């Protein structure tokens, strides 16, 4: 997995490439949490992510809870259909702000 950070005003966009699974979810989670130390709004671009495991879902839930606790926003954009299907099957489409 590769994560590139892009600053857009007060928002930080994380462009993720690869899979968010058991092996990479900790790195993804740490990046999200570190992002909220400097920015109140974080967007995750999943255009290049084709798979997410339950460990990856946990990292998204932690990101959402962190945003809420800091009165910021945590959104997800450019979601692959397979990943979107996982979000819908697990109810994450109702928890996350998906565009």
MILOMAR-277201 format. One line per 10 residues: for each residue x, y negated, z of N, C-alpha, C. Coordinates in nm, 3 decimals. Atoms other than C-alpha are relative to their C-alpha. Example, Ala and Ser with C-alpha at 12.3 -4.5 7.8 and 13.67 -1.06 7.14 Angstrom:
! residues 2
0.089 0.119 0.000 1.230 0.450 0.780 0.090 -0.120 0.000; -0.082 0.119 -0.006 1.367 0.106 0.714 -0.077 -0.109 0.073;
This chain:
! residues 99
0.083 0.117 0.000 0.000 0.000 0.000 0.088 -0.124 0.000; -0.070 0.127 0.008 0.110 -0.352 -0.076 -0.101 -0.110 0.034; 0.087 0.112 -0.036 -0.034 -0.671 0.075 0.074 -0.130 -0.031; -0.054 0.132 0.031 0.029 -1.017 -0.068 -0.091 -0.103 0.064; 0.079 0.106 -0.063 -0.081 -1.326 0.124 0.000 -0.124 -0.087; 0.017 0.121 0.080 -0.216 -1.631 -0.057 -0.076 -0.102 0.084; 0.065 0.106 -0.078 -0.297 -1.956 0.126 -0.086 -0.084 -0.093; 0.095 0.081 0.077 -0.604 -2.138 -0.004 -0.064 -0.099 0.097; 0.050 0.097 -0.097 -0.652 -2.446 0.216 0.009 0.056 0.140; 0.006 -0.056 -0.135 -0.764 -2.325 0.560 -0.026 0.149 -0.002;
0.032 -0.141 0.017 -0.830 -1.978 0.424 0.125 0.076 -0.043; -0.108 -0.088 0.044 -0.583 -1.693 0.390 -0.063 0.116 -0.074; 0.048 -0.114 0.078 -0.647 -1.438 0.117 0.106 0.109 0.003; -0.089 -0.115 0.002 -0.496 -1.093 0.148 -0.033 0.082 -0.124; 0.017 -0.081 0.120 -0.453 -0.925 -0.191 0.061 0.137 0.029; -0.044 -0.134 -0.038 -0.434 -0.554 -0.115 0.005 0.088 -0.125; -0.017 -0.094 0.112 -0.307 -0.292 -0.360 0.033 0.137 0.056; -0.024 -0.137 -0.046 -0.321 0.084 -0.306 -0.115 0.051 0.084; 0.102 -0.061 -0.084 -0.512 0.297 -0.057 0.012 -0.052 0.143; 0.002 0.033 -0.143 -0.618 0.198 0.294 -0.045 0.128 0.069;
0.028 -0.131 -0.058 -0.594 0.534 0.467 0.073 0.015 0.133; -0.063 -0.027 -0.129 -0.448 0.697 0.777 0.144 -0.049 0.004; -0.141 0.040 0.004 -0.093 0.619 0.667 0.019 -0.151 -0.008; -0.019 0.144 0.025 -0.152 0.253 0.579 -0.092 -0.090 0.082; 0.100 0.083 -0.068 -0.443 0.137 0.795 0.060 -0.082 0.113; -0.062 0.076 -0.110 -0.221 0.030 1.086 0.069 -0.126 -0.054; -0.064 0.116 0.061 -0.018 -0.199 0.859 -0.106 -0.102 -0.042; 0.108 0.089 0.042 -0.340 -0.342 0.715 -0.060 -0.071 0.121; 0.058 0.057 -0.121 -0.488 -0.395 1.062 0.093 -0.105 0.062; -0.097 0.095 -0.056 -0.171 -0.563 1.190 0.006 -0.129 -0.083;
-0.003 0.118 0.088 -0.168 -0.796 0.887 -0.124 -0.086 0.021; 0.124 0.074 -0.024 -0.532 -0.892 0.944 0.007 -0.073 0.133; -0.007 0.063 -0.132 -0.477 -0.958 1.315 0.100 -0.115 0.003; -0.100 0.107 0.007 -0.162 -1.161 1.249 -0.051 -0.119 -0.080; 0.057 0.107 0.082 -0.351 -1.362 0.986 -0.090 -0.090 0.084; 0.090 0.078 -0.085 -0.606 -1.470 1.247 0.075 -0.082 0.106; -0.078 0.083 -0.092 -0.326 -1.612 1.461 0.022 -0.140 -0.058; -0.026 0.128 0.066 -0.276 -1.891 1.204 -0.120 -0.056 -0.074; 0.113 0.042 0.084 -0.601 -1.903 1.006 -0.131 0.046 0.064; 0.130 -0.039 -0.054 -0.964 -1.900 1.111 -0.084 0.076 -0.102;
0.074 -0.066 0.106 -1.087 -1.772 0.776 0.093 0.089 -0.081; -0.082 -0.098 0.072 -0.948 -1.457 0.615 -0.089 0.073 -0.100; 0.069 -0.072 0.107 -1.057 -1.305 0.285 0.089 0.114 -0.046; -0.075 -0.116 0.048 -0.952 -0.957 0.175 -0.045 0.031 -0.142; 0.026 -0.031 0.141 -0.929 -0.901 -0.200 0.030 0.148 -0.023; -0.016 -0.145 0.018 -0.987 -0.531 -0.272 -0.003 0.042 -0.146; 0.006 -0.031 0.144 -0.965 -0.550 -0.653 0.089 0.118 -0.037; -0.096 -0.107 0.033 -0.671 -0.307 -0.652 -0.002 0.114 0.103; 0.015 -0.108 -0.098 -0.799 -0.071 -0.377 -0.110 0.093 -0.048; 0.098 -0.097 0.051 -0.972 0.246 -0.492 -0.045 0.100 0.105;
0.034 -0.098 -0.104 -0.990 0.439 -0.163 0.016 -0.063 0.137; -0.010 0.041 -0.139 -1.058 0.367 0.202 -0.048 0.116 0.088; 0.035 -0.108 -0.092 -1.064 0.621 0.485 -0.068 -0.057 0.124; 0.062 0.044 -0.125 -1.232 0.607 0.825 0.096 -0.087 0.082; -0.100 0.083 -0.070 -0.908 0.467 0.968 0.002 -0.141 -0.061; 0.008 0.130 0.066 -0.931 0.186 0.712 -0.125 -0.075 0.040; 0.124 0.063 -0.044 -1.292 0.120 0.809 0.017 -0.060 0.139; -0.024 0.050 -0.136 -1.182 0.081 1.170 0.075 -0.133 -0.006; -0.077 0.124 0.014 -0.933 -0.187 1.063 -0.090 -0.115 -0.046; 0.094 0.104 0.044 -1.212 -0.377 0.885 -0.091 -0.042 0.115;
0.085 0.032 -0.114 -1.432 -0.356 1.195 0.075 -0.088 0.100; -0.082 0.082 -0.090 -1.151 -0.495 1.410 0.018 -0.140 -0.058; -0.011 0.131 0.065 -1.102 -0.775 1.157 -0.127 -0.081 0.017; 0.129 0.070 -0.014 -1.473 -0.862 1.170 -0.020 -0.047 0.144; 0.017 0.037 -0.141 -1.478 -0.861 1.551 0.096 -0.112 0.040; -0.098 0.106 -0.028 -1.164 -1.076 1.565 -0.049 -0.133 -0.055; 0.053 0.123 0.061 -1.318 -1.331 1.328 -0.114 -0.056 0.085; 0.114 0.044 -0.081 -1.635 -1.345 1.538 0.048 -0.061 0.132; -0.049 0.050 -0.128 -1.437 -1.395 1.859 0.071 -0.134 -0.014; -0.070 0.126 0.025 -1.243 -1.683 1.702 -0.087 -0.100 -0.075;
0.096 0.084 0.074 -1.553 -1.831 1.535 0.049 -0.033 -0.140; -0.048 0.014 0.136 -1.393 -1.778 1.199 -0.081 0.088 -0.092; 0.069 -0.087 0.095 -1.488 -1.575 0.896 0.095 0.106 -0.052; -0.074 -0.113 0.055 -1.376 -1.242 0.756 -0.085 0.051 -0.115; 0.078 -0.042 0.116 -1.492 -1.167 0.403 0.082 0.091 -0.090; -0.059 -0.097 0.091 -1.424 -0.905 0.140 -0.049 -0.031 -0.140; 0.037 0.032 0.139 -1.417 -0.972 -0.234 0.053 0.108 -0.094; -0.045 -0.087 0.109 -1.375 -0.775 -0.557 0.009 0.147 0.041; 0.001 -0.137 -0.053 -1.476 -0.440 -0.407 -0.028 0.100 -0.112; 0.015 -0.111 0.094 -1.431 -0.131 -0.626 -0.128 0.076 0.035;
0.128 -0.070 -0.023 -1.754 0.069 -0.669 0.016 0.116 0.099; -0.021 -0.112 -0.092 -1.608 0.371 -0.486 0.013 -0.047 0.144; -0.016 0.056 -0.135 -1.507 0.159 -0.187 -0.133 -0.059 0.046; 0.131 0.055 -0.035 -1.843 -0.020 -0.196 -0.095 0.111 0.042; 0.084 -0.115 -0.037 -2.016 0.320 -0.184 0.031 0.046 0.142; -0.040 -0.037 -0.138 -1.817 0.402 0.133 -0.055 -0.103 0.099; 0.054 0.105 -0.088 -1.913 0.066 0.287 -0.151 0.018 0.019; 0.145 -0.017 -0.009 -2.280 0.132 0.207 -0.037 0.126 0.078; 0.031 -0.126 -0.067 -2.278 0.494 0.328 0.023 -0.008 0.151; -0.033 0.012 -0.143 -2.130 0.389 0.662 -0.068 -0.120 0.067;
0.068 0.116 -0.055 -2.340 0.075 0.707 0.088 -0.124 0.011; -0.091 0.114 -0.007 -2.039 -0.154 0.676 -0.044 -0.114 -0.092; 0.051 0.105 0.087 -2.217 -0.343 0.398 -0.092 -0.095 0.077; 0.083 0.085 -0.084 -2.441 -0.481 0.675 0.083 -0.073 0.105; -0.089 0.059 -0.101 -2.146 -0.568 0.903 0.095 -0.101 -0.063; -0.099 0.084 0.067 -1.901 -0.719 0.655 -0.067 -0.098 -0.095; 0.042 0.099 0.099 -1.943 -1.028 0.441 0.067 0.038 -0.132; -0.055 -0.054 0.125 -1.896 -0.870 0.097 -0.050 -0.082 -0.118; 0.034 0.076 0.121 -1.885 -1.072 -0.225 0.051 0.072 -0.122;
